[in-house]
Amino acid sequence: MTIILNSEIIDELKTNKIINLNKKYQKNSSDYNFFITPNIGFKLYNVKISDISINHIVFEYSKKDYLNLFVFLKKVNEHIIDLYKNSDSYESKTIYNLFVDKQDSFTIRCHLPHNKFKYFITNYENNIEKIFNLPKKYSTIDEVYIDIRNLWIKNEKVGFNLELKETRFI
């Protein structure tokens, strides 16, 4: 089960120390990931696509219009990074945030889970489940659900692995 985050839930998870990071080594490599337990994610609304490829999608929001979302993402970002910094495996590395902060906007990059162009993303159009197809760049999705899969550690870098799980076009 995945916990869908909002400001109150992230505060409760932090206060009660419910979120944990579990270290797991990657196959055939000395690199590793920190998996977050319990699974956490969040929903976004009126999402504008600024970039898209076979493997990833980038959503963009205006800071002026979505300041509350920006503050919320900063809070989630800080909490998970604090968990990493307080872990036994912490090493001083370059840390990439959950989002990219630009001057007037911010973006969120998500992995698109797939196998040979078959996407494992639930898609609804007018509340009817349909096959997910890549939307067009600069189009808008009414609602998306994003899962925070893990923190990846590679060489001298640490970053978030976000995965798109669901889209809704109303």
Summary of the structure (lengths in Angstrom):
residues: 170
radius of gyration: 16.3
end to end distance: 25.3
largest distance: 47.3
contacts: 456
relative contact order: 0.22
helix: 16%
strand: 51%
